[in-house]
Amino acid sequence: MKKILSLLFSLSLTFLLCQKIELKKVIDSSQIFKGKIAGNPVTMQLSYDGIIDCHQYQHFVKGWYYYDKYKKKIPLTGVYDLANLHLYNFGR
């Protein structure tokens, strides 16, 4: 009986004194890429914008790119599907 009471007391004490731990998932969904287009250096930033039709492996992507010389952002939108990335610019 003493063992059971000791066990119950220690368990209740453990629960009363334990700290509340809260885990939050932090996802950085944007990345910056550097490369060249026709020999001209460019910088591109892309981020996940949402899931397409609740399909776990397809994501909307949006972002921008610019030629490093001019630094004028050109908007991009597209779709990422596992190994494929299709980007579009609906500008002029």
C-alpha distance (Angstrom), angle and dihedral (degrees) to the residues before:
residue distance angle dihedral
M1 . . .
K2 3.81 . .
K3 3.78 90.3 .
I4 3.80 92.4 52.0
L5 3.81 92.3 48.3
S6 3.81 90.9 47.2
L7 3.78 90.5 49.8
L8 3.81 92.9 48.3
F9 3.79 91.3 46.7
S10 3.80 93.4 49.5
L11 3.82 92.0 46.4
S12 3.79 92.8 49.2
L13 3.80 90.5 46.0
T14 3.79 90.0 49.9
F15 3.80 92.2 52.4
L16 3.79 93.2 45.1
L17 3.79 95.5 49.2
C18 3.77 100.0 38.1
Q19 3.77 118.2 108.4
K20 3.74 122.0 -117.2
I21 3.79 110.0 -112.5
E22 3.75 120.5 -162.6
L23 3.79 121.3 -171.7
K24 3.76 119.4 -156.4
K25 3.75 123.1 -168.1
V26 3.79 110.7 -132.2
I27 3.76 116.8 -163.5
D28 3.76 123.9 -176.7
S29 3.76 101.2 -158.0
S30 3.79 97.9 -178.8
Q31 3.77 131.6 83.4
I32 3.78 135.9 -179.1
F33 3.79 120.6 -138.7
K34 3.79 130.6 -168.9
G35 3.78 125.0 -157.8
K36 3.78 145.7 120.3
I37 3.78 135.4 -85.4
A38 3.81 112.5 -162.0
G39 3.81 88.9 -19.3
N40 3.81 94.3 -51.8
P41 3.83 116.9 119.3
V42 3.81 114.3 -116.7
T43 3.80 136.9 -178.0
M44 3.81 121.8 -149.1
Q45 3.80 130.8 -171.9
L46 3.82 119.4 -165.0
S47 3.80 131.8 178.0
Y48 3.79 135.9 -178.3
D49 3.78 109.7 -106.3
G50 3.81 102.7 -176.8
I51 3.78 147.0 -48.4
I52 3.79 120.1 -75.4
D53 3.83 113.6 -124.1
C54 3.80 92.0 -26.7
H55 3.80 90.8 -64.4
Q56 3.78 106.6 149.3
Y57 3.80 95.9 -146.4
Q58 3.82 101.6 44.0
H59 3.79 120.4 78.0
F60 3.78 136.5 177.2
V61 3.78 110.7 -121.4
K62 3.77 127.8 -159.9
G63 3.75 134.9 172.7
W64 3.76 143.2 106.0
Y65 3.77 143.9 -98.6
Y66 3.77 134.4 -156.5
Y67 3.75 139.8 -174.3
D68 3.79 106.0 -107.4
K69 3.79 90.9 -132.3
Y70 3.84 94.7 58.2
K71 3.84 103.6 24.2
K72 3.82 92.9 -154.2
K73 3.82 107.7 146.0
I74 3.80 115.9 -126.2
P75 3.84 112.5 -161.3
L76 3.80 120.8 -123.4
T77 3.78 133.8 -169.4
G78 3.77 129.9 178.6
V79 3.78 152.5 126.9
Y80 3.81 130.1 -83.7
D81 3.81 116.0 -157.9
L82 3.82 112.1 176.7
A83 3.83 101.0 -76.6
N84 3.81 98.7 4.5
L85 3.78 127.4 80.9
H86 3.81 119.9 -175.4
L87 3.81 115.7 -173.1
Y88 3.80 127.5 -172.6
N89 3.78 135.9 -171.7
F90 3.79 115.0 -155.0
G91 3.79 94.1 -173.2
R92 3.78 128.7 113.8
